[in-house]
Amino acid sequence: MNLFSYLAAVVRAAVEELSRDGVLPSGLDLSRIGVEAPRDPSHGDVATNAAMVLAKPAGKNPRQVAEALAEKLRASADVVSAEVAGPGFLNLRLTPEFWRARLVDVVSAGLRYGDSKVGQGERANIEYVSANPTGPLTAGHARGAVVGDALAGLLAKAGYEVTREYYINDAGAQVDVLARSAYLRYREAFGETVEIPSGLYPGDYLKAVGEKLKARDGDKWMKADEPVWLPEVRRFAIDALMDMIRSDLDLLGVHMDRFSSERALVEAGKVEEALATLDSKGLLYKGVLEPPKGKLPEDWEPREQLLFRATQFGDDVDRPIAKADGSFTYFANDVAYHLDKWSRGFTNLIDVVGADHAGWVKRITAAVAAISDGKAAIDVKLCQLVNLLQGGVPVKMSKRSGNFITLRDLIEEVGKDVVRFVMLTRRNDQTLDFDYDKVVEQSKDNPVFYVQYAHARCRSVLRHAAALPNPPDETKLATADYSRLTEDELPIIRVMAQFPNVIEQAAIAHEPHRIAFYLYDLAAEFHSLWNKGRDDATLRFLIESDPALTLARVGLVKAVQTVLASGLGTIGVEPVEELRA
């Protein structure tokens, strides 16, 4: 159960009782009542704002409402104390029995613990990675790939129907550059000495593409003119690069449900359809934009263009949808693509993009509001840069020069799970340092190791328990006598009990990094408990002379292991059974 949702319901029930008793007026809006963990744990287990939000509509002083509510809540079987603090906040302490019962929730649910219905089966489309198909994925693409995929896992656990999508940018000038670059490698495969001119892609990865084209078509294109070979080589090169990209994503544990082609969208007339949709709503007009703010570019001149009334939907300026010569802007293709998503039934759209798209957010938000009549919502998650470090020194990469660290290089160096977890140790909108040396350290300062070590320690305890002369029966964990657990063990139960709420709140906020942060906190509690048992024999998990206590503590360890595994699985990280030095 969601601890905070349950307790909010308890508080609302108490308020309704006060209304029936005539202490508070009836018909109060209870939707704003919230329950959360207090910032200072010494204040209590949970805090509610009920008195603060009800005082004004009730025509009473907040502390007066809080005192009346506290008296009601003290009668609850789950509440030890209810204390009024400050202007009217109410802090509650819950019984040890309440907390111990939460272990039964975990061991009964297993890996389903934390599953939520908050998404109510709504369809969510998450588009991420979407790198131009002009080269292998770089280490820089890892962050967007992980954020998008972890968010997809999070929303699925929270009850959404999720589609993971990759948008192939195969309609721009960059894919013609790719074709010309691949064609030179094709000629090179026949023994020619080629020089890669400035502006083309010089990477050695295209040598394999040239060899494969030679193997498939022989010398068919050697004497052909560019207009003849360009479309075929472009298609071949894009397919070859997308195969490479899919392979790299597979190494990272990222599996897309759909790959959408920009070129296919354009060729199907979807851009014209999008413009017709906007035009039918009176949202297109011909006009001249003001020059860019600041200094006037030398090549700027006023030109009449077809503009989208983006300012009607919160954008700063109206946006060009077609140029003066009638050709479509890149933004027009973006509008068509998002209309396509909307037409496929998605009302929750999430785009995970690089920080260089910051200026694009308002315009695409305006476009989605326009094409869906406000019925669809889009959240653009901007991923800041990843600084690759080794020995504290930046590792530079440049896709154009061919000197870059690929995603495959990164994974092969430190492992998929390390890459995935580290990418979630900062908010997506904060710059992240990825230090090759630090991420493989076996220390508390390495969050990947710290969390995985906690899981491995749990598995070690369970293996040792199974090897006892009279091993505890794990089928009886739901009925174990958890009253045998001590005050030392209650803090970690309190942390585990927060997991369903962490899932729901992280899903609502679209912030998968919260799961990584939570797992680190849970691991810290477990390592602390482990160390106490090392210093005090009475706190050890396995005490052969006391089977009932051992069963209860095995249940505790099993619960910790389950929550760690559930959280790691949600963000696509495989929990390890044991760690070796």
N, C-alpha and C positions, 0 to 999 in steps of 0.2 A: 504494500500500500504506500501511497504518497503520504508520509508523515504529516507534512504541513497542510495538505488538503484535508486530511482527516481531522486535524486539530482545528482548522478553520471552521469545519462543519460543527465541531463541538462548541466553539465560541458562538457561532451563529445561533445554535440551539439555545444556548444560555441567554442570548439577547432576546430571542423570541419568548423565553420564559419570563424575562423581565417585562416584556411588553404585555404578556397575559396578566402579570401581577400588577400592572398599572404603574410600575416604576418608570418605564419608558413608553413613549407613544407607539402605537401600532403603525404598520405600514412603512417602517424605516427601510431605506435602501441598504441592504447588507452586502452588496457586491464588492464594495471597496475594502471590506474587512480582510486583512492579511495576517498570516502567521509566518514568522521566519526565525532563524537562529539569531540570537543577539550577537552584536559585535564582540562583546566581552563575555566569555563563557561563565564568568563568575556571577553574572546577573541572573542566570537561569538557563533552562534548556531551550525554551522558545519564548518569543515575545509577540504580542499582538497589538495592532494599532486601532483596535475596535473602538475604544473610547474616544480617540482623537477624531475619527471620521464620523462618529455618531453624535458627538456632543452638540454641534451647531444645529443639525436638523431636529435633535431632541430638545433643544432649548435649555441645555444644562451645561455646567462646568465639566470639562473633560475628566478631572480627577473624581468628581462626584459620580460620573458614569463608570469610571474604572473601579471605584470602590464597590459599587453595587455588582458589577460584573465579576470582580474578584471573589466576592462572597458566594456567588452562584457556582463559580468554577471550583472553589475549594471542596464542594460537595461531590465533584467528579471522582470516580474510582481511580482515574489515571493521574490525578493531580495531587502532589505533595503540598505545594504552596503556590499562592498567587499574590504577587506583590506589586503595588503601584509604584511607578518610578517617574521622576521628572514631571512634565506637565500632564501626564495621563497615560503613559505607556504601561502595559501590563506584562510582567515577566512571570512565566510559569515554570515550575520544576515538576518533573514527572516521576512517577514511582519507578524503582528498580525493576519491578515486575513488568511494567509497560515496556521498558527497554529490552529486557530479556526475551519477551515475547516476539520481538522483532527478529530474533535469530530464527525462530520457527518460520517467519515469512521468507527468509533467505533460503534456508535449507529445503523448504518445501517447493519454492519456485525454481531453484537451480539457476541455470543461465538465463531463464526468462525473468529473473528478478530485475526490476527496473523497467520492464516493458510497460508502455503506457498507451492509452487510447486518446491522448490529447490531440493527435492529428486527425482523429475521426475518419480515417480512410481517405482524407483529401489527397488529391494527386499533386505531387510536387516534381518539377523538372529542374534538375541541377546540371547546368552546363559548365564544364571546367576543362582545363588544359587547353584545348582548341588551338594548339600551336600551329603556325603555318607549316604545311608539309614540305618544307624546303631543307630539312636536315633532321638528324636524330634529336631527341629531347635532351636538353641540357640539364645540368644540376639546378639551374634557375627555375626550370619548369616544375621541379619536385614539389615546391611549396603549394602551388595552386592545385596540383594533382592530389596531394595529401589532404589539403583543406576541403576540397570538393568531395573527395571520396569519404572522408571521415564524417562530413556533414550529411552525406547520403546515408551512411550507416546509422548516424544519430537519429535522423528523421524517420528512418524505417523502424527503429526501436521505439520511437515515440508514437507510432501508429499512422504514419503517412504512407501513401503508395508512391514510391520514389522511382523516377526514371533518371538514370545517369546518361548524360549526352555529351558528345564531342562534335563541335562544329568545325568542319574541314574548310579552311579558308583557301579554296582552290579556284577562285574566280579573279583574283587580282593580278597585277603585273608581276608580282613576285614568283608566280608559278611559271611564267614565260621565262624569267631569268633562270629558274630551276631547269627548265627544258633546255635552254641554250648551254647551261653548265654541264648537264648530263650528256648532251650531244657531243661536246668536246671529249668527254671521257669515253664515249662510244667510239670516236675516231681513234682515241689513244689505245683502245683495246685492239685495234688493227695494226698497231705498231707506229702510229704517227707520234711525233713529238709535239705536244701541245703546250701552249702557255695560256693560263687562265687570266683573261683581261680583268682589270679593275671593274667592279660592279657585278661580277659573276660570283658564284659560290665556289671557293677553291678547295673545300674539304675533301679529304681522301675518301670519305664515305661514298662519294659519287663514282669512284672507280668501279665498285661492285655493281652499281646500277648500269654503267656502260658495258661491263662484261656480260651482264644478264641480257641486255638488249641485243648485244651481238649474238649471244647464244640463241635467242628467240628468232631474230629477224635476219641474221647473217649480214651481208653488206647492202641490204635493201635501201638504206638511207644514205649511203656514202656519197652518192652523186646527186641526191635529190636537193631541190631548192628549199629554203627555210619554210615558206608557206606550206609546203607539202609535208615535211617531217615534223614541224613544230607541234601540231595538235597530237600526233601519235606519240612522240617522245614525251610530251608534257603528261599525257595520260599515263604512260608507262612509268615515268619517274614519280608521279604522285602516288600511284599504287604501290610502287616499291618503297617509297618513304613512309607511307601509311602502314605498310607491313612492319617496317622497322619500329615505328612509333607504337604500334599495338604490342609488339614484342617487348619493348621497354616498359610499357605500362603493366604488362603481365608480370614482369619482374618485381614491380612495385606493389603488386596485388590489386591493381586497378583494372576493373573489367566493365567496359561501357555497355549499356543496353542499346544504345543507338549512336550511329555516326551519320550526321547530316551534312550534305554537300552544298556549299554555297553556289557552285557552278550549276548543280542540278536545280537549285531553287530559282536561279536566274533564268535558266533555259526553259523552265516550266511556266514562265510568265508570272511568277509570284510577286516580283517587284511591282509590275503594273497593277496587279490585284491590290497590293498594299496601298498604292497611290490612289486607286479608285475608291478604296475604303475610306481613306482620309478625306478625299475630295467630296464623297457623298455626305460627310459630316460637316462640310464647310470649313475644313481645317487646312486647305491649301490655297495659296494665292501667289501671284507674281509680284515681286518687290525687290528693292535694293537694300542690302544690309548696310549698317553703319560700318566704317572702317574699324579695325581692331583698336581697342583702347591702348593708350600709350603712344609710341611713335608710329607714324604712318609708314608702312612698307613702301619702298620705291616702286614696286611693281603692282601696287594696289590701284584698281580703278573701279568705279561704280558699275556694276553689271546687274541687269535684271535676271533674277533666278526664280525658280519655283520654290517657295518657302512653306514650311510646316509651322503652324501656329503653336509652337512649343510653349510660349509664354503663358498660354491659357492653362497650362498644366504644371506651372511652377518653375519652368526653365528661365534662364536669364535673358535669352534672346530667341527669336525665331530661327529655325534651322533650315539650311538649304537641303532640299530633297532631290533637286535636279540642277545641273549647272546651266550656264547661259547657252551652251551649245546643245542642250537637251539631254545630255548623257546623265545617268544617275550618279549620285554621290555614294560613297561607302555607307553613309548613314541610311540611305534608302534601302540597301540590302539588309542592314540590321533591322530596320522596321519590318521588312518582309519576313525575315527569319522569326522574329518574335510574334508576328501575326500567325505564322505557321504553328508555333507552339500553342498559342491561344486557341487556334482552330482545332488542335488535337486534344483540347479539353483540359489544358493546364491553367489553373488559376493562381498557383504558387510558382513563380519563376525565380530562380536563383542563378546568377551569373558570377562565376569566380574568375576574376581577371587580374592582370598585373596592375601595379600602382600607376603605370603610365596611362591608364584608362580613366583617371580621376575626372578629367574634363568631359567624359562621355556619359557619366552617371545621370546627370540631370536630363540630358536629351533622351536617353533610352527610357528613363522613368516616365518622362512626359509621353513618349510614343506608346508605351504599354498602356498607360491610362487612357490615351486617346482611342486606340484600336479596340480596347475591351470595354469602353464606356465606364471605366473605373472598377470593373468587376475582377480584374486580375491585379495581383501585386507582384512587383519585382524587387528583389534585394540584390544589389551588386556588391559583392565582397571583393575589396581591393587587397591584393597580397603585396606587401612591401618586399623589398629586395632581400635576398639571402647572401650574406657575406661568407664566402668559403675561405677558411683559414687553415693553415697547417704550420705548426710551430709558431703560432701567433702571427704569421705572415700571410697577407691576402693571396689567394690563388686566383689569378685573372682568367677570364674567358672571353672569347670573341668569336661569335658564330661566323662573322664575315671572313675573318682571317683564317678560320679553320683551327685556331688554337682555343679549344674550349673543353671544359669538363662535362662529359655526358652524364645523363641520369644513370646509365648503365655503369659507368665508371664509379659513380658514387655508391651505388648499391653493392657492387662487387667489392668495394673497399670496406664498407662498414656494415652492410646487411640491410635488408628491406625494413625490418622492424625498427632498427635504429633510426633510419631516415624518416619513417612515418611518425614515430613518437617525437623526435627532436623538432620536426616541423610544426608541432602543436604546442611547443613550450613557450611560445609567445602568441599574442593576439595576431591575427592575420594582417592587421594594419600597422604593425610595428616591425621595424627592421630586425632581422634574426641573424645572429652569428652562428655559423656551423663550423665548428673547429674539429677537424679530423681526429686530433689527439684527445680532446676532451670527451668526445662522444663514445669512446671505447674505454674510458677509465672505469675502474671498478671502485666507485666512491659515491658518497651521498650527494656530491656535487653533480653527478651525472644522473639526471632523472630517469633515463631509460634503464640503466643498471639498477637503480634504487627500487623502482617498481617491479622490474622483472625478478630481482633478488627476493623481494617479499613474496611473490608468487612461488618462486622455487623453494623458499623456506617452508611455505605452507605445504607444498607437495612432499617435502622431505618429512615433515611431521606426520602426515597422513600415511606415508610409506612405513615409517617406524611404528606407527600405531597398528597397521595391518600385520606387522611382524611380531607383535607381542604374543606371549604364550596364550593369553585370553584376549584376543583383539576385540576392540569395541565394534559393535554391529552398526554400520553406517545406515542401515535401513531404519534404525530406531532414533535417528537424530531429531526428527520432528517431535518426538515424545520424551526427549532427554530431560533430566531435571536441571534446568538452567538456573534454578535458585541457588545452586551450589557455586555459581560464579561470584567473584568478589567485586568490590568497588574498583579494583585495579583494571578489571576487564570491561567495565561499563563505558569508558570513553570511546573505545573502538567500536562498540555496538552503536553508540550514538552517531558516529561517522558513517557506518554502514547504512543506518536507517535513513540518511540523507540522500542516498543514491537515486531513488526514484524521482525525487524532486530535482536533483541535479540534472537528470536526463530531461525532464520536462522543461525546465527553465533554459537549459542549453539549446534544446530544440526550438523553443519559441524565439530565442534570441539569435538563432543560427550561429552559435559559437561552439564549435567542437573542441576548442582548446580547453574549455571548462572541464571536460572529462579528463584530460591529461593532468590538469591541476588537481582535480579531486583525487585521482589515483595516487598522485604523489603524497597527498595528505594522509590517505588511508595507509599507504606503505609506511609512512613515518610512524603512525600509531602502532602498526604491527611490529616494526623493528624495535620500538620502545618497549612493547610488551615482551618481546623475545629477550631483550637485554635484562629486563626485570627477572625473568625466569632463570636467567643464567646466574644472577646474583642471589636469588632467593628460591630455594628448592621447592617451597610450597606453591610457587606460582608457575611451575613447569607444566607443560601441556599434558604430559603422560606421567601418571602416577599409578604404577601397577597395583599398589595396595588399596587403591580407591577407584574401582571400576566406574562408579556413578559419576564421580568428578571427572575422570578421564573422558567418559563419553560426552559430558557437557563441554569440555574444552576441545575435544575433537570436533564437536559441532560448531564451536566458535571458529576454529581454524578453517574448517570446511566452508563456513560462511564467508570468511575473509577471502579465501581462495576463489570462491564463486564470484564475489563482487569484483575482484581484480580481473578475473577471466572475462566476466561479462563486460566490464568497462573497456578492457583492452580489445576485445572482439568488436565492440561497437565502433572503435576508431581504426579497426583493421590491423591490429597488432597481435601477433600470435604469442600467447603466454608460454613461457618456457618451463619445462619440468625441473631442470636443474641447471646451475651455472658452474662452469669450470674456470679456474684461473688460467 
